[in-house]
Amino acid sequence: MTEAAAARHPLIERLVTQLGMPEVCAGNADAFLAAPGDAVLFFTENPAQHPETLDVAVILPEIVAAFRGRLRAAVVSRDSERELQQRFGFARWPALVFARGGEYVGAITSIRDWDFYLARVQELLDSPTRREAAMAAERDNAVAADPAAAAQRKESP
């Protein structure tokens, strides 16, 4: 057991050792996120400072189960949390960051009630990634700027 794992709260350690959620760090998070399908990263921070983390540690496996194999989960290494937090831009702890095919989709921070989780996770699973949304906006802007050219591109093989 690594020093970091020994220092983890038992509820967080359970996610890794008993439930098989991988622990990711800045060096391997991209590989985990790039795998096909939807993924969620659990940012725990220090549970002594953010006790809601322990509630999310209990809820996360239930979220994964509720979406029956549609969602892969990983725990972010404490050593990499701040670096990855800057990348994903959330401000509150704990956080669940959702991605698809390596691209950011959205986040849920703090503790929420069960109905909120179910609705928001479904919304995130149905939402485009930032890149997909940007590409759609670019297409929409091109159509708005020159509808005839956009129609011609659409008809081209």
N, C-alpha and C positions, 0 to 999 in steps of 0.2 A: 504494500500500500504506500502510495506517495505521501510526502509530507502534507501536500494540499488536501489529499483525500482524507488523511487522518484528522485534519482540522475542520472538515466539513461537518455540518450538523447531520445527525443520523437520518433525518427525513430527506435531505438532499442526497446523501450517500446512498440511500435506498433506491433512488431513481437510477443511479449508475450501476450499482452492484446487483440489486435484486430485479429491477425492471429492465435492465439492459440498455438504458439510454446512454449513448456515448457522451464523453466529456470532450468538448471541442475548445480549441484555443485559436488565437489569431493565425497561427500557422496552418491549421487544418479546417477552419470554419468554412472556407470557400469550397473545399472538396465535399464537405457534408451538405452544404446548401445547393451545390450544383447537381447533385443526384436528381433523377427525375421525381416529379411530384412535389407536394407541399411539405414544408418543414417549419418547425418552430424551435427557436433558441430560448432557453430559460436563463435569464440574467438574475442571479440571486443576490448579489452584493452581500453584505454582512447581515445575517439574520438577527444578530444582537442589536443592530441599529435599525433594521427594517424587519420587524417581526412578521409582517404580512407575507414575507418570503416563505415562511413555513406553511402558511395556508395555501399558497400557490403550489408548493411542492406536493401537497396532498391532492389538489385539484387537477394538476397537469395530467396525470395518468388517466383521470376520468374524462378529460377533454379528448385525449388521444383515443380512448375507447369509444367515446360518443360518436366519433367520426370514422369509426371502423376501418382502420388501415389507410385512410386517406391522408394521414398526417404523421410525419416522423418527428421525433423530439430529441433534443440534445441539451445537455447542461453546459453552460459556458464556464470555463475555468476562471476562477477568481483572478488569476494573474493576467488574463486577457480581457476582462470585462470592461475596463475603462477605454481601452483601445477600440474594442468593437462597439461600445456605446457611442463613441464619436462617429463611427461609420454609419450607424443606424439612426442616430439623432433623437433618441428618447431622453426624457428628463427625470422620470420618476422610477423608483425601484419598488418592488421587483418588476421585471418586464418580461413579456413574451413577445418575441419578434418573429414575424411570419415572413417566409420567402418561398418563391417557386422558381425552380431551375436556376438558382443562384441570385435571383433578383428580389429585392425588397418588395413586400406587399403592404405591411402595416405592423402595428404593435398594440398590445394591450398592457397598460401599466397599472400598478397597485393591485389591490384585491377588489374583485367585483362579485356580484351575486351570480348564481348559476345561470339564470335566464339570460343575463347580459353576455356571459361567456358563450353560450350556445348561439345566440343571435350574431354576436360580433365575429366569432370564428367562422360561422357559415358565410357571413358577408365577406370576410377576408379570403376565404377559399374561392368565392365566386368573383372576387375583384381581380382586375388586371394588375400586373406588376408595374412599377414606376416606368420601366422601359416600354412596356406594352401601351401604357397610357400616353407616354410621350410620342410614340409612333402613331397612335390613333389621332392625337392632336395635330401632328405634322400633316397627316393625310387630310384631316378636316380643314386645316389652313390652306393647303394646296387647292382643294376643291373650292373653297370660298374665294381664293385669289383668281382662279382660272377654271371655271367649271367645264369648259369645252376641252381643255387640255387634260383634265382629270378623267373625263369620260373617254377620251381617246386612249389614254394609258390603260384604262380598265378593259377596253376592247382589244388591245394588242395582245398577241400570244406570249 
